[in-house]
Amino acid sequence: ALVTNPNTYNYDIVYHRLRFKVDPAIQFIDGEVTTKYIAKEDINSITFDLSNDLEVSTVKQRGVDLTFSRSTNNELIIDLPFTQNINVLDSLTINYSGVPPTSGFGSFITSQHNSTPVLWTLSEPFGAMEWWPCKQSLNDKIDSIDVYITNPVAYKAASNGLLINESIANGKITAHWKHRYPIAAYLICMAVTNYEVFTEFAPFGNQTTTILNYVYPENLEDAKAGVAQNVTHLQLYDQLFGMYPFQNEKYGHAQFGWGGGMEHQTMTFVTSYGYELLAHELAHHW
């Protein structure tokens, strides 16, 4: 995988609106990503990291189709209709779909738990481009994101930040997650299955952190016991390191099938709810 791409250094990402349509029973993604970005020099094209396994149908700017090409190096190269001058903000929307490849730790996995389909992402270190058009270089954090995940109504979708709403139409449910802290591309996440959801609260000083948990139903009691212990970790880390950095939103866990855990910002993915694992993944957030 491409570790860092100099062809993406000439712009700064401000915002992504990510719309994903998925079914945890099928290894496939249908996506629409709108990106706001600022030119760091005068530019006539813009390059995103995107696996060649995914097909781009359209790139639009203010409703107008832009021309684009693909390189053999997993790049989407978009031609701008005019020179975008240095320090100018603009945006565009990429529509794409396909079967994400699974390199590294498996960046987009469909599996099963207890005979039920489950989908999860794990982009660390450089797997984000295997399921959405992004800028993988760690020298540019995204200022804020909105994530919309649409899937069959039998399932719930977990992601970064605050759950704003869930809406149902045509047998599908769409979860809207909103995250308003700077975030690296590899920390944006999605997990979808028949989750049970419960909330725990970690009080400290005159503050309280919400711990939101998306758990396999068969592991609900274990999860409740483990997360109750996690409250004391949050209180300890507050004393040692200062306030939880994403206090305005939440801390969360979503269960997945990969061995161990992954510290996705505000929504850690965990395979189980053991004391050490939960303490370790929480500490990553400082």
ABEGO torsion letter per residue (X at the ends): XBABBAAAAABBBABBBBBBBBBAABBBBBBBBBBBBBBABBBABBBBBBBAABBBABBBBGGBBBBBBBBAAGBBBBBBABBBBBGBBBBBBBBBBEBBBBBEAGABBBBBBGGBBBBBBBAOAAAAAAABBBBABAABBBABBBBBBBBBAABBBBBBEBBABBBBBGGBBBBBBBBABBBBAAABBBBBBBBBBBBBBBBBEABBBBBBBBBBAAAAAAAAAAAAAAAAAAAAAAAAAEBBAAAABBBBBBBBABBEBBBBBGBBBBABABAAAAAAAAAAAX
